[in-house]
Amino acid sequence: MLAVILILADILALWAGFFLAYYIKLFFHIGYQFSLEFYMTKHYWLPFLIIILFAFQRIYTSRLSFFEESYRIVRIVTFALLPILAFAMIYNVYAISRYMLGAMWLWSVTAIPLMKRTLKRWIFSRGWFIKEVDVLTNSRDPSLLLKMVRNNKYLGYVIRKITSEVKSLPGGEAVMVYRYDLSPVEMAHLFRNYRTVKFVFGEVDIPLLNSDVENIFTVPISFLVAHNNLRSASRLMTKRIFDLVFSLIVLFITWPLFIVIALLIKLDSRGPVFYVQVRAGKNGKPIKILKFRTMYLDAEERLKTLLKENSKARQEWEKYRKLKKDPRITRIGRILRKFSLDELPQFINVLKGDMSVVGPRPYQMDEVEKMGDYREIILSVNPGITGLWQIAGRSDLTFEEKLKIESWYVLNWNLWMDMFIIARTIPAVLSGKGAY
């Protein structure tokens, strides 16, 4: 029933986009002008094609996260409509409007995911179509999985039972399996009693985000193939082009803010406007990153004195490498740090090639030795202005948690993830949560 509601909602939304695109074309006199009847006759198949493509990607039958669902929508609509657009342009097929194709693509990859997000959250918030799931785990800590299920309202899950014994599972719609030592008998029990069996991989070293399953049908063997995007020259070039274009746009928009911040810093405390700090760049090479100064000139002396005299502050520093009540930070510096405005000059570092817009945080040189086994993975790429650490909790994360998150990012990187992180960074920064 939920699938039917979602399909009907998408049909209505797509036709709304169709009519909106037509009247925008009519109002702004874009291209050749034809009647609405002409477009209805020649392009009636477009919304239905998109619905079929969504169904092909299991948009209506699977409980997917907003990130995964949006990724599938963008991918399938782009790869389906681009050949049609290319055909219409090459052979000058006037019956296929390039404008309508482009407008429906833009509507499908932007408005449709947002409307689906609103509709699903509204439905699930009322307790409709909630799916009960059981969790099978053993020695693994399921807290991360349980937190995800509770917080991700888009999935519409509620946990019914948590157990380590397969035989005690009651059976039903779905089960999440967070253990990898199942016997053939236990596996058979799961598939006999559940319609859907989801195997959970949390904090594993296998990069699953860019993986494919390859099957060998003549023998019972399958390959899980992990693609290392950061070793692909074409993808690295794409990331670099994206970094350059995005940084130039940000610097062009925010240059008046640079002037205002510089004046406030000079009025607040003595010292230079900018602060140059040496951090670990790609392969551990020292790089000089540029930030607005947020600390007093005698910052290190203030820190040493505090850590020497205050044991609680010393423990907090050793755990997080940051302090919530840092005596080194100026008044204007606290505001700049709260909203990450002190990092705006780092877009200049991106233009120089020392940093990326998205990546691991730039670690201090004395932190490199403390990174342990994560060092080689994290330092294999340029550090970023923002990253998963920024949207996952910022300064509230422990040093170890940051290392785990950032190594996962490096192993699973793709451009879609960067765009998702940037989109999530904006509300995270505006809220100021976890920043100090």
Order of alpha helices (4+ residues) and beta strands (2+ residues): alpha-alpha-alpha-alpha-alpha-alpha-beta-alpha-beta-beta-alpha-beta-beta-beta-alpha-beta-beta-alpha-alpha-alpha-alpha-beta-alpha-beta-alpha-alpha-alpha
